[in-house]
Amino acid sequence: AAHFHMPIGISIDCTGSLLVADYANHRVRLVEAELTLPPLLVGLPPKVASTYLEEMTSLLADEAFSDVIFAVNGEHITAHRAILASRCAYFRTMLSSQFKEAQSSQPITIGDTTPSAFRAILRFIYTDELTFADEDIIHVMRKAQEIELTRVYNYCVRYCRL
């Protein structure tokens, strides 16, 4: 018989078996219990697969509908004002009508970072996923702090501590 020392979580799988996470024993134990799922879960249609991540990544890469250009170390990177303003208070302020960046059709200079680090930040703004090369960590962290993307900054700090 299984002995549980510090169970910290339970779940029921699709066969009615009980899964128990036992912290002290470093185990996930399967207990065949023949439980039935709650009626609310039985017969639900399968979840529709999301294409959001792929579509937003594609939108960011496609210059066709972009309406703002950033200049990062001489490289031009395009984006969409509405998405930037809706997801980041820094860009909402920068691109609002009272600032020069909102009035000009010229590229907006972004300093103190690399093009790849800035692209990682834009990808996060568009998709809520953060991916970057190890050599970009400091640039991503500094720019995230500057533009007040707290979740990105905190992730980078934790990443550096590993």
N, CA and C of each residue as an Amber inpcrd file, in Angstrom:
protein
   486
   0.8460000  -1.1860000   0.0000000   0.0000000   0.0000000   0.0000000
   0.8860000   1.2430000   0.0000000   0.4510000   2.2420000  -0.7220000
   1.1890000   3.5030000  -0.8070000   0.9960000   4.3040000   0.4670000
   2.0720000   4.9340000   0.9010000   1.9970000   5.8080000   2.0690000
   2.2650000   7.2250000   1.6030000   1.3740000   8.1140000   1.9680000
   1.5390000   9.5130000   1.6060000   2.1320000  10.2500000   2.7890000
   3.1620000  11.0310000   2.5210000   3.8100000  11.7700000   3.5920000
   3.3310000  13.2200000   3.6170000   3.3930000  13.8990000   2.4930000
   2.9330000  15.2900000   2.4090000   2.2080000  15.4970000   1.0840000
   0.9810000  14.9820000   0.9570000   0.2580000  15.2080000  -0.2930000
  -0.0580000  16.6920000  -0.4570000   0.2450000  17.2370000  -1.6440000
   0.0220000  18.6700000  -1.8470000  -0.9760000  18.9670000  -2.9500000
  -1.4200000  17.9640000  -3.6730000  -2.3880000  18.2170000  -4.7260000
  -2.9870000  16.9290000  -5.2320000  -4.2400000  17.0160000  -5.6780000
  -4.9030000  15.8510000  -6.2480000  -5.6170000  16.2620000  -7.5270000
  -5.8450000  15.2700000  -8.3760000  -6.5790000  15.4860000  -9.6090000
  -7.1980000  14.1630000 -10.0190000  -8.2440000  14.2390000 -10.8160000
  -8.8820000  13.0410000 -11.3510000  -8.5890000  13.0030000 -12.8440000
  -8.0730000  11.8680000 -13.3300000  -7.8220000  11.7770000 -14.7680000
  -9.0880000  11.3280000 -15.4900000  -9.0080000  11.1950000 -16.8120000
 -10.1990000  10.8890000 -17.6060000 -10.7370000   9.4840000 -17.3800000
  -9.9750000   8.5980000 -16.7380000 -10.4580000   7.2460000 -16.4550000
 -11.0660000   7.1320000 -15.0670000 -11.0500000   8.2180000 -14.3030000
 -11.6000000   8.1920000 -12.9520000 -10.5770000   7.8390000 -11.8910000
  -9.3180000   7.7160000 -12.2840000  -8.2650000   7.4400000 -11.3080000
  -7.8400000   8.7390000 -10.6390000  -7.3500000   8.6020000  -9.4340000
  -6.9360000   9.7500000  -8.6390000  -5.4170000   9.8950000  -8.7320000
  -4.9540000  11.0990000  -9.0450000  -3.5250000  11.4010000  -9.0650000
  -3.2170000  12.2300000  -7.8280000  -2.2280000  11.8060000  -7.0580000
  -1.8640000  12.5020000  -5.8270000  -0.4010000  12.9130000  -5.9150000
  -0.1410000  14.2150000  -5.7640000   1.2320000  14.7190000  -5.7300000
   1.7050000  14.6530000  -4.2860000   2.7280000  13.8450000  -4.0450000
   3.2620000  13.6540000  -2.6940000   4.6210000  14.3430000  -2.6210000
   4.6620000  15.4990000  -1.9830000   5.8500000  16.3520000  -1.9430000
   7.0270000  15.6680000  -1.2540000   6.8250000  15.1480000  -0.0900000
   7.9330000  14.5930000   0.6980000   8.5350000  13.3500000   0.0530000
   7.7160000  12.5540000  -0.6230000   8.2130000  11.3450000  -1.2780000
   8.6570000  11.5990000  -2.7190000   8.5040000  12.8400000  -3.1870000
   8.8930000  13.2040000  -4.5530000   8.2350000  12.2860000  -5.5820000
   6.9410000  12.0930000  -5.4400000   6.2050000  11.1770000  -6.3100000
   4.8440000  11.7630000  -6.6810000   4.3770000  11.3410000  -7.8320000
   2.9750000  11.5100000  -8.1940000   2.4230000  10.0980000  -8.2510000
   1.4670000   9.8290000  -7.4030000   0.9410000   8.4690000  -7.2940000
  -0.4170000   8.3720000  -7.9760000  -0.6400000   7.2500000  -8.6330000
  -1.8960000   6.9710000  -9.3040000  -2.6880000   5.9920000  -8.4510000
  -3.8880000   6.3860000  -8.0640000  -4.7600000   5.5270000  -7.2660000
  -5.9830000   5.2260000  -8.1210000  -6.1610000   3.9530000  -8.4670000
  -7.3150000   3.5910000  -9.2830000  -8.5510000   3.6160000  -8.4020000
  -9.3810000   4.6280000  -8.6060000 -10.5290000   4.8400000  -7.7280000
 -11.8600000   4.7050000  -8.4550000 -11.8380000   4.6370000  -9.7760000
 -13.0520000   4.5490000 -10.5840000 -14.0500000   5.6480000 -10.2320000
 -13.5360000   6.8460000 -10.0640000 -14.3900000   7.9990000  -9.7840000
 -15.0270000   8.4660000 -11.0850000 -16.1140000   9.1900000 -10.9780000
 -16.7530000   9.7440000 -12.1730000 -16.5280000  11.2410000 -12.1990000
 -16.4210000  11.7650000 -13.4080000 -16.2170000  13.1960000 -13.5620000
 -17.4930000  13.9520000 -13.2230000 -17.3540000  15.1660000 -12.7380000
 -18.5440000  15.9770000 -12.4580000 -19.3730000  16.1410000 -13.7260000
 -20.6960000  16.1960000 -13.5890000 -21.5600000  16.2700000 -14.7670000
 -21.2720000  17.4680000 -15.6700000 -20.7520000  18.5480000 -15.1160000
 -20.4770000  19.7240000 -15.9320000 -19.3710000  19.4750000 -16.9500000
 -18.4770000  18.5300000 -16.6650000 -17.3580000  18.2680000 -17.5620000
 -17.6680000  17.2030000 -18.6030000 -18.6570000  16.3690000 -18.3290000
 -18.9960000  15.2870000 -19.2390000 -19.7490000  15.8570000 -20.4360000
 -19.3290000  15.4970000 -21.6070000 -20.0320000  15.9030000 -22.8120000
 -19.7060000  17.2890000 -23.3320000 -18.7360000  17.9530000 -22.7300000
 -18.3460000  19.2590000 -23.2500000 -17.6330000  19.0760000 -24.5820000
 -17.8680000  19.9820000 -25.5130000 -17.1430000  19.8640000 -26.7830000
 -15.6560000  20.1270000 -26.5570000 -14.8190000  19.5780000 -27.4060000
 -13.3800000  19.8260000 -27.2400000 -13.0720000  21.3080000 -27.4260000
 -12.0480000  21.7480000 -26.7550000 -11.6270000  23.1440000 -26.8450000
 -11.1100000  23.4310000 -28.2540000 -11.4870000  24.5680000 -28.7820000
 -11.0350000  24.9710000 -30.1100000  -9.5650000  25.3800000 -30.0210000
  -8.7630000  24.8370000 -30.8990000  -7.3350000  25.1640000 -30.9000000
  -7.1420000  26.6330000 -31.2630000  -6.2620000  27.2840000 -30.5450000
  -6.0050000  28.7010000 -30.7700000  -4.9190000  28.8950000 -31.8200000
  -5.1280000  29.8770000 -32.6750000  -4.1200000  30.2620000 -33.6590000
  -3.5940000  31.6630000 -33.3510000  -3.9620000  32.1920000 -32.1910000
  -3.6210000  33.5590000 -31.8190000  -2.1080000  33.8100000 -31.8630000
  -1.3390000  32.9410000 -31.2450000   0.1130000  33.1190000 -31.1770000
   0.7220000  33.2080000 -32.5800000   0.3640000  32.2780000 -33.4410000
   0.9050000  32.2740000 -34.7940000   0.4680000  33.5170000 -35.5680000
  -0.7970000  33.9040000 -35.4140000  -1.3030000  35.0610000 -36.1580000
  -0.6640000  36.3670000 -35.6900000  -0.4800000  36.5260000 -34.3900000
   0.1440000  37.7510000 -33.8770000   1.6320000  37.7950000 -34.2250000
   2.2960000  36.6540000 -34.2060000   3.6980000  36.5920000 -34.6210000
   3.8230000  36.9660000 -36.0950000   2.9120000  36.4640000 -36.9040000
   2.9040000  36.7850000 -38.3290000   2.6150000  38.2660000 -38.5630000
   1.6750000  38.8230000 -37.8120000   1.3500000  40.2450000 -37.9400000
   2.5660000  41.1120000 -37.6310000   3.2870000  40.7640000 -36.5740000
   4.4780000  41.5280000 -36.1970000   5.5460000  41.4630000 -37.2930000
   5.6720000  40.3210000 -37.9370000   6.6970000  40.1420000 -38.9720000
   6.3210000  40.7930000 -40.3040000   5.0360000  41.0300000 -40.5200000
   4.5530000  41.5740000 -41.7930000   4.4510000  43.0960000 -41.7130000
   5.1430000  43.7850000 -42.5950000   5.1390000  45.2510000 -42.5890000
   3.8930000  45.8470000 -43.2410000   3.0430000  45.0260000 -43.8490000
   1.9290000  45.5230000 -44.6610000   1.0200000  46.5000000 -43.9170000
   0.6400000  46.2120000 -42.7060000  -0.2960000  47.0740000 -41.9800000
   0.3610000  47.8230000 -40.8250000   1.6730000  47.7940000 -40.7640000
   2.3680000  48.4970000 -39.6810000   2.2250000  50.0020000 -39.8710000
   2.2360000  50.7300000 -38.7540000   2.0840000  52.1830000 -38.8370000
   3.0620000  52.9350000 -37.9440000   4.0650000  52.2360000 -37.4390000
   5.1180000  52.8790000 -36.6690000   6.4340000  52.1610000 -36.9750000
   7.4960000  52.9420000 -37.0660000   8.8250000  52.3890000 -37.3460000
   9.7610000  52.8000000 -36.2160000  10.4990000  51.8220000 -35.7090000
  11.5120000  52.0780000 -34.6900000  12.8860000  51.9080000 -35.3280000
  13.8150000  52.7600000 -34.9390000  15.2050000  52.6380000 -35.3740000
  16.0200000  52.1730000 -34.1750000  16.5520000  50.9600000 -34.2850000
  17.3350000  50.3700000 -33.1990000  18.7130000  50.0340000 -33.7590000
  19.7220000  50.7840000 -33.3220000  21.0950000  50.6000000 -33.8220000
  21.1450000  50.5750000 -35.3470000  20.4350000  51.4970000 -35.9760000
  20.4470000  51.6090000 -37.4280000  19.5230000  50.6550000 -38.1570000
  18.8820000  49.7590000 -37.4500000  17.9670000  48.7990000 -38.0710000
  16.5250000  49.2490000 -37.8520000  15.7060000  49.1940000 -38.8950000
  14.3050000  49.5970000 -38.7830000  13.4290000  48.3950000 -38.4450000
  12.5730000  48.5750000 -37.4400000  11.6610000  47.5350000 -36.9820000
  10.2610000  48.1380000 -36.9760000   9.3330000  47.4810000 -37.6520000
   7.9720000  48.0090000 -37.7500000   7.0580000  47.3710000 -36.7070000
   5.9770000  48.0980000 -36.3980000   4.9960000  47.6020000 -35.4280000
   3.6640000  48.3100000 -35.6740000   2.7190000  48.0810000 -34.7820000
   1.3600000  48.6080000 -34.9080000   1.0160000  49.4030000 -33.6550000
   0.7200000  50.6800000 -33.8420000   0.4350000  51.5850000 -32.7250000
  -0.6630000  51.0520000 -31.8070000  -1.7410000  50.5700000 -32.3830000
  -2.8830000  50.1370000 -31.5730000  -2.5010000  48.9950000 -30.6370000
  -1.7210000  48.0530000 -31.1350000  -1.3100000  46.9250000 -30.2910000
  -0.3490000  47.3980000 -29.2130000   0.6300000  48.1990000 -29.5900000
   1.5900000  48.7100000 -28.6050000   0.8830000  49.5150000 -27.5210000
  -0.0230000  50.3930000 -27.9200000  -0.7170000  51.2520000 -26.9560000
  -1.6550000  50.4550000 -26.0610000  -2.2440000  49.4060000 -26.5780000
  -3.1800000  48.6320000 -25.7580000  -2.4750000  47.7140000 -24.7650000
  -1.2240000  47.3560000 -25.0510000  -0.5320000  46.3840000 -24.2010000
   0.5720000  46.9760000 -23.3340000   0.9420000  48.2410000 -23.5680000
   2.0790000  48.8080000 -22.8410000   1.8430000  50.2950000 -22.5870000
   1.7530000  50.6660000 -21.3220000   1.4910000  52.0630000 -20.9500000
   2.5820000  52.9960000 -21.4700000   3.8210000  52.5450000 -21.4870000
   4.9250000  53.3610000 -22.0000000   4.6650000  53.7660000 -23.4540000
   4.3010000  52.7860000 -24.2880000   4.0300000  53.0960000 -25.6920000
   2.7310000  53.8820000 -25.8490000   1.7530000  53.6280000 -25.0030000
   0.5130000  54.4040000 -25.0490000   0.8260000  55.8790000 -24.8420000
   1.6740000  56.1700000 -23.8710000   2.0640000  57.5550000 -23.6130000
   2.8980000  58.1060000 -24.7690000   3.8870000  57.3380000 -25.2120000
   4.7720000  57.7900000 -26.2890000   4.0010000  58.0900000 -27.5700000
   3.0380000  57.2600000 -27.8860000   2.3340000  57.3790000 -29.1590000
   1.0590000  58.2100000 -29.0770000   0.8000000  58.7980000 -27.9030000
  -0.3890000  59.6460000 -27.7770000  -0.1430000  60.9710000 -28.4840000
  -1.1920000  61.6760000 -28.7670000  -1.1220000  62.8460000 -29.6450000
  -0.2650000  63.9910000 -29.1290000  -0.0330000  64.1000000 -27.8250000
   0.7310000  65.2460000 -27.3250000   2.2490000  65.0620000 -27.4140000
   2.7190000  63.9140000 -27.8290000   4.1560000  63.6890000 -27.9220000
   4.6180000  63.7270000 -29.3750000   5.8660000  64.1420000 -29.5770000
   6.3930000  64.3100000 -30.9350000   6.4090000  63.0010000 -31.7180000
   6.6090000  61.8670000 -31.0280000   6.6470000  60.5760000 -31.7110000
   5.3140000  60.2670000 -32.3920000   4.2290000  60.7740000 -31.8190000
   2.9080000  60.5280000 -32.3980000   2.6780000  61.3640000 -33.6480000
   3.3230000  62.5080000 -33.7300000   3.1030000  63.4420000 -34.8350000
   3.9580000  63.1310000 -36.0580000   5.0780000  62.5020000 -35.8550000
   6.0570000  62.3250000 -36.9240000   5.8800000  60.9820000 -37.6240000
   6.1920000  60.9680000 -38.9020000   6.2130000  59.7070000 -39.6430000
   7.6400000  59.1530000 -39.7080000   8.5690000  59.8410000 -39.0590000
   9.9680000  59.4200000 -39.0190000  10.1270000  58.2540000 -38.0370000
  11.1380000  57.4210000 -38.2560000  11.3990000  56.3350000 -37.3020000
  11.6670000  56.8770000 -35.8960000  11.1710000  56.1570000 -34.9040000
  11.3770000  56.5080000 -33.4970000  12.6500000  55.8090000 -33.0360000
  13.6070000  56.5760000 -32.5720000  14.8790000  56.0030000 -32.1390000
  14.7240000  55.3380000 -30.7780000  15.1570000  54.0930000 -30.7140000
  15.1710000  53.3280000 -29.4630000  16.6330000  53.0590000 -29.1450000
  17.1090000  53.6170000 -28.0400000  18.5110000  53.4630000 -27.6780000
  18.7380000  52.4210000 -26.6050000  20.0000000  52.1850000 -26.3310000
  20.4400000  51.3170000 -25.2350000  19.9030000  49.8950000 -25.3200000
  19.8130000  49.3580000 -26.5110000  19.4160000  47.9610000 -26.6690000
  19.8520000  47.4730000 -28.0420000  19.6560000  46.2090000 -28.2890000
  19.9800000  45.6160000 -29.5840000  18.6870000  45.3540000 -30.3520000
  18.7750000  45.2530000 -31.6790000  17.5660000  44.9310000 -32.4440000
  16.9180000  43.6160000 -32.0010000  17.7240000  42.6000000 -31.7260000
  17.1460000  41.3080000 -31.3280000  16.4620000  41.3940000 -29.9630000
  17.0120000  42.1600000 -29.0370000  16.3760000  42.3320000 -27.7250000
  15.0720000  43.1120000 -27.8620000  15.0690000  44.1430000 -28.6980000
  13.8490000  44.9250000 -28.8960000  12.7730000  44.0820000 -29.5800000
  13.1840000  43.2410000 -30.5250000  12.2160000  42.3330000 -31.1620000
  11.6090000  41.3710000 -30.1390000  12.4260000  40.8870000 -29.2030000
  11.9110000  39.9900000 -28.1610000  10.8570000  40.7010000 -27.3200000
  11.0970000  41.9570000 -27.0100000  10.1290000  42.7330000 -26.2300000
   8.8550000  42.9560000 -27.0370000   8.9930000  43.3060000 -28.3080000
   7.8000000  43.4780000 -29.1430000   7.0200000  42.1730000 -29.2620000
   7.7320000  41.0710000 -29.4280000   7.0500000  39.7740000 -29.5290000
   6.2820000  39.4840000 -28.2440000   6.8480000  39.8270000 -27.1050000
   6.1290000  39.6490000 -25.8460000   4.8700000  40.5140000 -25.8230000
   4.9910000  41.7510000 -26.2530000   3.8310000  42.6520000 -26.2660000
   2.7310000  42.0790000 -27.1580000   3.0930000  41.5200000 -28.2820000
   2.1100000  40.9740000 -29.2240000   1.5390000  39.6280000 -28.7700000
   2.3790000  38.7610000 -28.2140000   1.9690000  37.3650000 -28.0000000
   1.9210000  36.9200000 -26.5480000   2.4770000  37.7120000 -25.6450000
   2.5790000  37.3480000 -24.2320000   3.5480000  36.1850000 -24.0130000
   4.4140000  35.9350000 -24.9710000   5.4570000  34.9260000 -24.8310000
   6.8130000  35.6010000 -24.9430000   7.7230000  35.1830000 -24.0800000
   9.0410000  35.8050000 -24.0470000  10.1000000  34.7870000 -24.4340000
  10.7790000  35.0460000 -25.5420000  11.8980000  34.2070000 -25.9700000
  13.0200000  35.1270000 -26.4300000  14.2320000  34.7780000 -26.0490000
  15.3930000  35.5710000 -26.4440000  16.6420000  34.7210000 -26.3080000
  17.6830000  35.1390000 -26.9970000  18.9770000  34.4660000 -26.8950000
  19.6400000  34.8680000 -25.5790000  20.4440000  33.9940000 -25.0310000
  21.1140000  34.2730000 -23.7550000  21.8960000  35.5790000 -23.7780000
  22.5060000  35.8920000 -24.9150000  23.3190000  37.1110000 -24.9700000
  22.4730000  38.3860000 -24.9300000  21.1640000  38.2640000 -25.0830000
  20.2820000  39.4370000 -25.0450000  19.6670000  39.6980000 -23.6710000
  19.9170000  38.8500000 -22.7060000  19.2230000  38.9450000 -21.4160000
  19.3670000  40.3190000 -20.7640000  20.5480000  40.8660000 -20.7220000
  20.7500000  42.1630000 -20.0590000  20.0240000  43.2680000 -20.8150000
  20.0930000  43.2360000 -22.1460000  19.4010000  44.2540000 -22.9490000
  17.8870000  44.1590000 -22.7790000  17.3610000  42.9460000 -22.7820000
  15.9160000  42.7600000 -22.5890000  15.5180000  43.2520000 -21.2050000
  16.2900000  42.8820000 -20.1950000  15.9690000  43.2710000 -18.8190000
  15.9960000  44.7880000 -18.6530000  17.0240000  45.4360000 -19.1610000
  17.1270000  46.9030000 -19.0210000  16.0050000  47.6240000 -19.7600000
  15.7300000  47.1890000 -20.9840000  14.6790000  47.8560000 -21.7650000
  13.3120000  47.5850000 -21.1340000  13.0960000  46.3950000 -20.6220000
  11.8270000  46.0840000 -19.9500000  11.6330000  46.9690000 -18.7260000
  12.7030000  47.1970000 -17.9800000  12.6000000  48.0820000 -16.8240000
  12.3000000  49.5100000 -17.2750000  12.9630000  49.9590000 -18.3260000
  12.7630000  51.3160000 -18.8280000  11.3280000  51.5460000 -19.2980000
  10.7660000  50.5660000 -19.9930000   9.4150000  50.7620000 -20.5300000
   8.3350000  50.1530000 -19.6330000   8.7380000  49.7990000 -18.4360000
   7.8190000  49.3710000 -17.3770000   7.0370000  48.1070000 -17.7180000
   7.7130000  47.1530000 -18.3450000   7.1360000  45.8270000 -18.5460000
   7.6070000  44.9580000 -17.3830000   6.9040000  45.0660000 -16.2860000
   7.3190000  44.4440000 -15.0270000   7.4440000  42.9310000 -15.1350000
   6.5060000  42.2830000 -15.8060000   6.5790000  40.8200000 -15.9140000
   7.8320000  40.3860000 -16.6670000   8.1890000  41.1130000 -17.7020000
   9.4020000  40.7810000 -18.4630000  10.6380000  41.0120000 -17.6040000
  10.6850000  42.1380000 -16.9330000  11.8250000  42.4430000 -16.0670000
  11.9770000  41.3700000 -14.9790000  10.8850000  41.0290000 -14.2990000
  10.9460000  40.0200000 -13.2330000  11.3830000  38.6620000 -13.7720000
  10.9080000  38.3030000 -14.9430000  11.3310000  37.0470000 -15.5510000
  12.8410000  37.0540000 -15.7900000  13.3400000  38.1510000 -16.3270000
  14.7780000  38.2580000 -16.6050000  15.6070000  38.1690000 -15.3270000
  15.1450000  38.8000000 -14.2690000  15.8530000  38.7270000 -12.9840000
  15.9070000  37.2790000 -12.5100000  14.7720000  36.5690000 -12.5560000
  14.7510000  35.1570000 -12.1460000  15.6500000  34.3180000 -13.0570000
  15.6370000  34.5990000 -14.3390000  16.4550000  33.8780000 -15.3120000
  17.9400000  34.0340000 -14.9800000  18.3470000  35.2330000 -14.5940000
  19.7550000  35.4940000 -14.2480000  20.1790000  34.7710000 -12.9760000
  19.2460000  34.5060000 -12.0990000  19.5720000  33.8480000 -10.8210000
  19.7380000  32.3460000 -10.9630000  19.2930000  31.7810000 -12.0740000
  19.3810000  30.3240000 -12.2610000  20.7950000  29.8570000 -12.4080000
